[in-house]
Amino acid sequence: MAQLVPVDTFDLIIIGGSGDLALRKLLPALYHRDCDQQITAESRIIAVSRAEMTREEYVESVHSALVSSLGSIDEIKFNTFANRLTYLNFDVLDLSCWSPLSSLLKGREDIIRAIYLATPPTLFGPVAQGFKDNNLMIENMRIVLEKPVGDNYAAAKAINDEVGACFPENQIFRIDHYLGKETVQNLLALRFGNSLFEPLWRREVVDHVQITVAEDLGVDNRIEFYDEIGALRDMVQNHLLQLVCLVAMEAPSSLDHEAVRDEKLKVLRALKPVTDAMVKSNTVRARYAPGAIDGTAVPGYEEQLKTKSQTETFVALKLEIENWRWSGVPFYLRTGKRLPIKHSEIVIQFKPVPHAIFDEASYDTVPNRLSIMLQPDEGIKLTIMAKEPGPGGFDLKPVSLDLSFEETFGVHYPDSYERLIIEVMRGNPALFMRRDEIETAWKWIDNIIAGWRNARQPLDTYVAGSWGPTASSTMLDRDNRAWQQD
């Protein structure tokens, strides 16, 4: 296990500190890092929100959130963690209300000051400006922008301009929590630390790539926000395109964060635009209808929203990368809410053997596959063909060589936010998205949205608890392929 090194003393200001993201993700992540003694005793976590409550009431809400998330907690360790918590109730858009925060930060200019914006993206610019106007800017500072940054290219550029007017680019951390997952980081080790895979990682050997990010949950209390965003903007523009970049990128000259991000940007720029003529064959958009998950009935999206909607909760795409390594290799992406299970996986399917010496009618041969599991269990699986043991016959069967990170390394990190928050404090931008990555991804996504509008792409439906609409499978059927489902 890698050694856990404490970070320098910091003040972390969470704007939106009483919201769902803070209570469900950020504070549990900080609690775990505190339990592992990566947070110094002098560090502080300052939650800012418009919700009217006392500090004691806020600490109790954090305790309840941790118990709900983890099942049980160490009360002694929680008391230590609670001593780091401060709560301020004010509206960040009202500059006259910032004096309590200014007073709290006074005299702490020589330590790390980090701002986490767990808010809608419309507040990113105003909050950045608020810190500048209240003279709260210091040299050792960072600001974290939660995804999505905007909802189209123009909005993303405007937000980046507003935040960039207050903070230099090296202090802006645009978060995508998938980049903090151990398996995603291991993509770099798998590809560039092993000579075995490099000769195979190209169009001559790879038949196609599948990326699935499935969620069994619905939109829950995010529904009003989600209805303005949808699955394409919420998941594909960041999570799935970042995974595409890591799978398809060329080897960087080093692990320097700019070198890695330069190579990811090249992939985004090489994505073939999805034109109006292509949207009906290369994209699927759908919304979940009532159904059941694990035997429990769940309402449909519109029943939960209590009004009609044209927002998609499921997207499937076929994309192409126009460069020498990947030309002609389709990348199939899908993501959705209310699917059967929570499951994220990258599948690299290799081409079949060039000449089959085994009778295809007698033997169930399948192409080799490399499966990279991201959640809920992180690991890598290589599927090969092998002879079944025993005399009197020659029977082939696909078998898997499995690597479970938890079983192999004896450690399990419950959430990628833990790694990312620590990297923010260290000032390491390698696991975060650069401005040009965000804006280039939005340009590609905007083409699809315009295509849906211009081609009047219908919104399909699927039963909650299924793997999405029939059109998703049909998209691969046309290419004589199928979604991988273990």
C-alpha positions as CSV (number, residue, x, y, z in Angstrom):
1,M,0.0,0.0,0.0
2,A,1.3,3.5,-0.9
3,Q,2.3,5.5,2.1
4,L,-0.3,8.1,3.2
5,V,1.5,11.4,3.5
6,P,-0.2,14.3,5.4
7,V,-0.9,17.4,3.5
8,D,0.0,20.9,4.6
9,T,-2.3,22.8,6.9
10,F,-5.3,24.3,5.0
11,D,-8.5,26.2,5.1
12,L,-11.1,24.6,2.9
13,I,-14.2,26.7,2.2
14,I,-17.1,24.7,0.8
15,I,-19.6,26.9,-0.9
16,G,-22.8,25.0,-0.8
17,G,-21.7,23.2,2.3
18,S,-25.2,22.0,3.4
19,G,-26.0,20.6,-0.1
20,D,-26.2,17.0,-1.3
21,L,-22.8,16.9,-2.8
22,A,-21.1,18.2,0.3
23,L,-22.9,15.9,2.7
24,R,-22.9,12.8,0.5
25,K,-19.4,13.0,-1.0
26,L,-17.1,15.8,0.2
27,L,-17.4,15.5,3.9
28,P,-17.3,11.7,4.0
29,A,-14.1,11.9,1.9
30,L,-12.6,14.4,4.3
31,Y,-13.6,12.3,7.3
32,H,-11.8,9.3,5.8
33,R,-8.7,11.3,5.1
34,D,-8.8,12.7,8.7
35,C,-9.2,9.2,10.1
36,D,-6.0,8.3,8.2
37,Q,-4.2,11.3,9.7
38,Q,-3.7,13.0,6.3
39,I,-5.2,16.3,7.7
40,T,-3.3,18.3,10.2
41,A,-4.8,19.4,13.5
42,E,-4.7,23.1,12.5
43,S,-6.6,22.6,9.3
44,R,-10.2,23.9,9.0
45,I,-13.3,23.0,7.0
46,I,-15.6,26.0,6.6
47,A,-19.0,25.3,5.2
48,V,-20.9,28.2,3.7
49,S,-24.6,28.0,2.8
50,R,-27.9,30.0,2.8
51,A,-29.5,27.3,5.0
52,E,-30.3,28.8,8.4
53,M,-28.8,26.6,11.1
54,T,-26.3,26.8,14.0
55,R,-22.9,25.2,13.9
56,E,-24.1,22.5,16.3
57,E,-27.0,21.7,13.9
58,Y,-24.6,21.6,11.0
59,V,-22.3,19.2,12.8
60,E,-25.3,17.0,13.6
61,S,-26.3,17.0,9.9
62,V,-22.8,15.9,9.0
63,H,-22.9,13.1,11.6
64,S,-26.2,11.9,10.1
65,A,-24.8,12.0,6.6
66,L,-21.8,10.0,7.6
67,V,-23.8,7.4,9.4
68,S,-26.2,7.1,6.4
69,S,-23.2,6.8,4.0
70,L,-21.0,4.5,6.0
71,G,-23.4,2.6,8.2
72,S,-21.5,3.4,11.4
73,I,-18.6,5.6,12.4
74,D,-16.0,5.9,15.1
75,E,-17.5,8.5,17.5
76,I,-14.1,9.5,18.9
77,K,-12.7,10.1,15.5
78,F,-15.8,12.0,14.5
79,N,-15.4,14.3,17.5
80,T,-11.9,15.1,16.3
81,F,-13.2,15.7,12.8
82,A,-16.1,17.8,14.0
83,N,-13.6,20.2,15.7
84,R,-12.4,21.2,12.3
85,L,-15.9,22.2,11.1
86,T,-17.2,25.7,11.0
87,Y,-20.5,26.8,9.5
88,L,-21.4,30.2,8.1
89,N,-24.9,31.2,6.9
90,F,-24.9,33.9,4.2
91,D,-25.8,34.5,0.6
92,V,-22.5,34.6,-1.4
93,L,-24.2,36.8,-4.0
94,D,-24.6,39.6,-1.4
95,L,-21.1,41.1,-1.0
96,S,-22.2,42.9,2.2
97,C,-22.5,39.5,3.9
98,W,-18.9,38.4,3.5
99,S,-17.4,40.0,6.6
100,P,-17.8,36.8,8.9
101,L,-15.8,34.8,6.4
102,S,-13.2,37.6,6.0
103,S,-12.8,37.7,9.8
104,L,-12.5,33.9,10.0
105,L,-9.7,33.9,7.4
106,K,-7.8,36.9,8.7
107,G,-4.3,36.0,9.9
108,R,-4.3,32.7,8.0
109,E,-2.7,34.1,4.8
110,D,0.4,31.9,5.1
111,I,-1.5,28.5,4.7
112,I,-3.3,26.9,1.9
113,R,-6.7,28.4,1.1
114,A,-8.9,26.2,-1.1
115,I,-12.5,27.0,-2.3
116,Y,-14.7,24.2,-3.3
117,L,-17.8,25.3,-5.4
118,A,-20.4,22.7,-4.7
119,T,-22.9,24.9,-6.4
120,P,-24.6,25.3,-9.8
121,P,-22.1,26.6,-12.4
122,T,-23.9,29.9,-12.6
123,L,-22.4,30.8,-9.2
124,F,-18.8,29.9,-10.2
125,G,-17.9,33.4,-11.6
126,P,-19.7,35.4,-8.9
127,V,-18.1,33.5,-6.1
128,A,-14.7,33.9,-7.6
129,Q,-15.3,37.6,-8.0
130,G,-16.6,37.7,-4.3
131,F,-13.2,36.4,-3.0
132,K,-11.4,39.0,-5.1
133,D,-13.6,41.9,-4.2
134,N,-13.4,41.0,-0.5
135,N,-9.6,41.0,-0.6
136,L,-9.4,37.3,0.3
137,M,-7.0,36.3,-2.5
138,I,-3.6,34.9,-1.3
139,E,-0.7,33.4,-3.1
140,N,-1.2,29.8,-2.0
141,M,-4.8,29.5,-3.2
142,R,-6.9,27.0,-5.2
143,I,-10.5,27.0,-6.5
144,V,-12.4,23.8,-7.4
145,L,-15.1,23.8,-10.0
146,E,-17.6,20.9,-9.8
147,K,-18.9,19.5,-13.1
148,P,-20.5,20.4,-15.3
149,V,-18.8,23.6,-16.2
150,G,-21.6,25.3,-18.1
151,D,-24.2,23.5,-20.3
152,N,-22.7,24.4,-23.7
153,Y,-19.5,25.8,-25.2
154,A,-20.5,29.4,-24.9
155,A,-21.5,29.0,-21.3
156,A,-18.3,27.1,-20.4
157,K,-16.2,29.8,-22.1
158,A,-18.0,32.5,-20.2
159,I,-17.5,30.7,-16.9
160,N,-13.9,30.1,-17.6
161,D,-13.4,33.8,-18.5
162,E,-15.1,34.9,-15.3
163,V,-13.1,32.6,-13.0
164,G,-10.0,33.2,-15.0
165,A,-10.2,36.9,-14.4
166,C,-9.8,36.2,-10.7
167,F,-7.6,33.1,-10.6
168,P,-4.6,32.0,-12.8
169,E,-5.1,28.8,-14.6
170,N,-2.7,26.8,-12.4
171,Q,-5.0,27.6,-9.4
172,I,-8.2,26.4,-11.1
173,F,-9.1,22.7,-10.5
174,R,-12.0,21.5,-12.7
175,I,-13.0,18.3,-11.1
176,D,-14.2,15.0,-12.7
177,H,-14.4,12.4,-10.0
178,Y,-13.8,9.6,-12.4
179,L,-10.2,10.8,-12.9
180,G,-9.7,10.0,-9.2
181,K,-10.7,6.3,-9.5
182,E,-7.8,3.8,-8.9
183,T,-8.7,1.9,-12.1
184,V,-8.8,5.0,-14.2
185,Q,-5.3,5.9,-13.0
186,N,-4.2,2.3,-13.7
187,L,-5.1,2.9,-17.3
188,L,-1.9,4.8,-17.6
189,A,0.1,2.1,-15.8
190,L,-1.6,-0.6,-17.9
191,R,-0.9,1.1,-21.2
192,F,2.4,2.7,-20.7
193,G,4.0,0.5,-18.0
194,N,3.6,-2.8,-19.9
195,S,5.2,-3.6,-23.2
196,L,2.7,-6.4,-23.7
197,F,-0.2,-4.1,-24.6
198,E,1.3,-1.3,-26.7
199,P,1.6,-3.5,-29.9
200,L,-2.1,-4.5,-29.5
201,W,-3.5,-1.0,-28.7
202,R,-4.3,0.0,-32.3
203,R,-6.8,-0.4,-35.2
204,E,-5.1,-3.4,-36.7
205,V,-5.8,-5.5,-33.6
206,V,-8.7,-3.8,-31.7
207,D,-12.2,-4.5,-33.2
208,H,-14.1,-1.9,-31.0
209,V,-14.2,-0.3,-27.6
210,Q,-17.2,-0.1,-25.3
211,I,-17.6,2.2,-22.3
212,T,-20.6,1.8,-20.0
213,V,-21.5,3.9,-17.0
214,A,-24.7,2.5,-15.6
215,E,-26.5,3.8,-12.5
216,D,-29.4,2.0,-10.8
217,L,-30.5,5.1,-9.0
218,G,-32.8,7.7,-10.4
219,V,-32.2,11.5,-10.2
220,D,-33.7,11.8,-6.7
221,N,-33.5,15.3,-5.2
222,R,-31.4,16.6,-8.2
223,I,-34.4,16.3,-10.5
224,E,-35.0,20.0,-11.1
225,F,-31.3,20.6,-11.9
226,Y,-31.1,17.3,-13.9
227,D,-34.1,18.2,-16.0
228,E,-32.2,21.2,-17.4
229,I,-29.1,19.2,-18.1
230,G,-29.8,15.6,-19.1
231,A,-27.5,12.6,-19.4
232,L,-25.5,13.9,-22.4
233,R,-24.4,17.0,-20.6
234,D,-24.2,15.5,-17.1
235,M,-22.2,12.3,-18.0
236,V,-20.9,12.2,-21.5
237,Q,-19.3,15.6,-21.8
238,N,-17.1,14.9,-18.8
239,H,-16.9,11.4,-17.4
240,L,-17.2,9.3,-20.6
241,L,-15.2,11.6,-22.9
242,Q,-12.4,11.6,-20.3
243,L,-12.4,7.8,-20.3
244,V,-12.2,7.9,-24.1
245,C,-9.2,10.2,-23.8
246,L,-7.3,7.9,-21.5
247,V,-8.1,4.8,-23.6
248,A,-7.2,6.4,-26.9
249,M,-4.4,8.9,-26.1
250,E,-0.8,8.6,-27.3
251,A,2.0,8.1,-24.8
252,P,2.9,11.4,-23.2
253,S,6.6,12.3,-23.0
254,S,6.3,12.1,-19.2
255,L,3.8,12.0,-16.4
256,D,4.0,15.8,-16.1
257,H,0.4,17.0,-15.9
258,E,0.7,19.3,-18.9
259,A,2.1,16.4,-21.0
260,V,-0.7,14.1,-20.1
261,R,-3.4,16.8,-20.7
262,D,-1.8,17.7,-24.1
263,E,-2.3,14.1,-25.3
264,K,-5.9,14.0,-24.0
265,L,-6.7,17.2,-25.8
266,K,-5.4,15.7,-29.1
267,V,-8.0,12.9,-28.8
268,L,-10.8,15.4,-28.2
269,R,-9.8,17.4,-31.3
270,A,-9.7,14.1,-33.3
271,L,-13.3,13.2,-32.5
272,K,-15.3,13.0,-35.8
273,P,-18.2,15.5,-35.5
274,V,-21.7,13.9,-35.3
275,T,-23.6,15.6,-38.1
276,D,-27.3,16.0,-38.5
277,A,-27.3,13.1,-41.0
278,M,-25.5,10.9,-38.4
279,V,-27.6,11.4,-35.3
280,K,-30.3,8.9,-36.0
281,S,-27.8,6.1,-36.7
282,N,-25.1,7.0,-34.2
283,T,-27.0,8.3,-31.2
284,V,-29.8,7.1,-29.0
285,R,-31.6,9.2,-26.4
286,A,-34.3,7.9,-24.0
287,R,-36.1,8.5,-20.7
288,Y,-36.9,5.8,-18.1
289,A,-40.5,4.7,-17.6
290,P,-41.9,3.0,-14.4
291,G,-40.4,-0.4,-13.7
292,A,-38.7,-2.4,-11.0
293,I,-35.1,-2.7,-9.7
294,D,-34.2,-5.7,-7.4
295,G,-37.9,-6.4,-7.2
296,T,-38.9,-2.9,-5.9
297,A,-41.2,-0.9,-8.0
298,V,-39.8,2.6,-9.0
299,P,-41.7,5.5,-10.7
300,G,-40.8,6.8,-14.1
301,Y,-38.9,10.0,-14.7
302,E,-42.0,12.1,-15.6
303,E,-43.9,10.6,-12.6
304,Q,-41.1,11.8,-10.3
305,L,-40.9,15.2,-12.1
306,K,-44.7,15.5,-12.1
307,T,-44.7,17.1,-15.5
308,K,-43.9,16.3,-19.1
309,S,-40.3,16.4,-20.1
310,Q,-38.0,16.0,-23.1
311,T,-34.9,15.4,-21.0
312,E,-33.0,12.2,-21.7
313,T,-31.9,9.9,-18.8
314,F,-30.1,7.5,-21.2
315,V,-27.7,8.1,-24.0
316,A,-25.9,5.7,-26.3
317,L,-23.4,6.9,-28.9
318,K,-21.1,5.6,-31.6
319,L,-18.1,7.8,-32.0
320,E,-15.0,7.7,-34.2
321,I,-11.5,9.0,-33.7
322,E,-9.9,10.3,-36.9
323,N,-6.2,9.5,-36.4
324,W,-3.8,6.9,-37.5
325,R,-4.1,4.7,-34.4
326,W,-7.9,4.5,-34.2
327,S,-9.3,5.2,-37.7
328,G,-12.1,2.8,-38.4
329,V,-12.4,1.5,-34.8
330,P,-15.8,2.4,-33.3
331,F,-16.1,3.5,-29.7
332,Y,-19.5,2.7,-28.3
333,L,-20.6,4.7,-25.2
334,R,-23.7,4.4,-23.1
335,T,-24.9,5.8,-19.8
336,G,-28.2,5.9,-18.0
337,K,-30.2,6.2,-14.9
338,R,-32.4,3.4,-13.5
339,L,-30.5,0.6,-15.2
340,P,-30.4,-2.9,-13.5
341,I,-27.1,-2.3,-11.6
342,K,-24.5,0.3,-10.7
343,H,-21.7,-0.7,-13.1
344,S,-19.0,1.1,-14.9
345,E,-16.7,-0.7,-17.3
346,I,-14.4,-0.2,-20.3
347,V,-14.2,-3.2,-22.7
348,I,-11.5,-3.4,-25.3
349,Q,-12.6,-6.2,-27.7
350,F,-9.9,-7.5,-30.0
351,K,-10.5,-8.8,-33.5
352,P,-11.1,-12.6,-33.9
353,V,-8.3,-14.9,-34.9
354,P,-7.5,-14.6,-38.6
355,H,-8.0,-18.2,-39.3
356,A,-10.3,-20.5,-37.2
357,I,-8.8,-24.0,-36.9
358,F,-11.6,-25.0,-34.6
359,D,-15.0,-25.8,-36.0
360,E,-17.2,-22.8,-35.3
361,A,-20.3,-25.0,-35.2
362,S,-18.8,-27.2,-32.5
363,Y,-16.8,-24.6,-30.4
364,D,-18.1,-21.5,-28.7
365,T,-15.2,-19.3,-29.5
366,V,-15.3,-15.6,-28.6
367,P,-12.8,-12.8,-29.3
368,N,-10.4,-11.9,-26.6
369,R,-11.5,-9.0,-24.4
370,L,-9.8,-6.7,-21.9
371,S,-12.3,-5.5,-19.4
372,I,-11.5,-2.6,-17.0
373,M,-14.0,-2.4,-14.2
374,L,-14.4,1.0,-12.6
375,Q,-17.3,0.4,-10.1
376,P,-18.6,-1.0,-7.9
377,D,-15.5,-3.3,-7.8
378,E,-12.3,-2.0,-9.4
379,G,-10.2,-4.4,-11.3
380,I,-9.0,-5.8,-14.7
381,K,-10.1,-8.9,-16.5
382,L,-8.7,-10.5,-19.6
383,T,-10.9,-13.0,-21.4
384,I,-9.1,-15.7,-23.3
385,M,-10.0,-19.1,-24.9
386,A,-8.8,-22.3,-23.1
387,K,-9.4,-26.0,-23.4
388,E,-11.6,-27.5,-20.7
389,P,-9.7,-30.1,-18.6
390,G,-10.5,-33.7,-19.1
391,P,-9.8,-36.6,-21.4
392,G,-11.8,-37.7,-24.5
393,G,-12.5,-34.4,-26.2
394,F,-11.3,-31.0,-27.1
395,D,-13.8,-28.5,-25.7
396,L,-13.1,-24.8,-25.7
397,K,-14.4,-22.4,-23.1
398,P,-13.8,-18.6,-22.5
399,V,-12.0,-18.1,-19.2
400,S,-11.0,-14.9,-17.4
401,L,-7.7,-13.8,-15.8
402,D,-8.9,-11.5,-13.0
403,L,-7.1,-8.8,-11.0
404,S,-9.2,-7.3,-8.2
405,F,-7.4,-4.3,-6.7
406,E,-9.0,-4.8,-3.3
407,E,-8.0,-8.4,-3.1
408,T,-4.5,-7.9,-4.5
409,F,-3.4,-4.8,-2.6
410,G,-5.6,-5.4,0.5
411,V,-7.0,-1.8,0.4
412,H,-10.2,-0.2,-0.7
413,Y,-10.8,3.5,-1.1
414,P,-14.5,4.1,-0.9
415,D,-14.6,7.2,-3.0
416,S,-12.4,9.0,-5.6
417,Y,-13.1,12.3,-4.0
418,E,-10.7,11.4,-1.3
419,R,-7.8,11.3,-3.7
420,L,-8.9,14.4,-5.6
421,I,-9.4,16.7,-2.5
422,I,-5.9,15.7,-1.3
423,E,-4.4,16.5,-4.7
424,V,-6.1,19.9,-4.6
425,M,-4.3,20.6,-1.4
426,R,-1.0,19.5,-2.9
427,G,-1.6,21.8,-5.8
428,N,-1.3,18.9,-8.3
429,P,-3.5,19.5,-11.4
430,A,-2.7,16.2,-13.1
431,L,-6.1,14.6,-12.2
432,F,-8.1,17.7,-13.2
433,M,-9.3,19.1,-16.5
434,R,-7.7,22.0,-18.3
435,R,-9.7,24.8,-19.8
436,D,-9.1,23.8,-23.4
437,E,-10.2,20.2,-22.6
438,I,-13.5,21.4,-21.2
439,E,-14.3,23.7,-24.1
440,T,-13.2,21.3,-26.9
441,A,-15.5,18.6,-25.3
442,W,-18.4,21.0,-25.3
443,K,-17.9,21.9,-28.9
444,W,-18.3,18.2,-29.8
445,I,-21.3,17.8,-27.5
446,D,-23.0,20.9,-28.9
447,N,-22.9,19.3,-32.4
448,I,-25.0,16.4,-31.1
449,I,-27.5,18.6,-29.3
450,A,-27.9,20.7,-32.5
451,G,-28.3,17.5,-34.5
452,W,-31.0,16.2,-32.2
453,R,-32.8,19.4,-32.6
454,N,-32.4,19.7,-36.4
455,A,-33.2,16.1,-37.1
456,R,-36.0,16.0,-34.5
457,Q,-34.5,13.0,-32.9
458,P,-37.3,11.4,-30.9
459,L,-37.0,10.7,-27.2
460,D,-37.3,6.9,-26.7
461,T,-38.4,5.2,-23.5
462,Y,-37.1,2.2,-21.5
463,V,-38.4,0.3,-18.5
464,A,-36.6,1.1,-15.3
465,G,-34.5,-1.9,-14.4
466,S,-33.7,-2.7,-18.0
467,W,-30.5,-2.0,-20.0
468,G,-32.1,0.8,-21.9
469,P,-34.1,1.1,-25.1
470,T,-34.1,-1.4,-27.9
471,A,-32.6,1.2,-30.2
472,S,-29.3,1.0,-28.1
473,S,-28.9,-2.7,-29.0
474,T,-30.0,-2.1,-32.6
475,M,-27.2,0.5,-33.0
476,L,-24.6,-2.2,-32.4
477,D,-26.6,-4.9,-34.2
478,R,-26.2,-2.9,-37.4
479,D,-22.4,-3.4,-37.0
480,N,-22.8,-7.1,-36.1
481,R,-21.7,-6.3,-32.5
482,A,-23.4,-6.4,-29.1
483,W,-23.1,-4.8,-25.8
484,Q,-20.9,-6.8,-23.4
485,Q,-22.9,-8.0,-20.4
486,D,-21.3,-10.4,-18.0
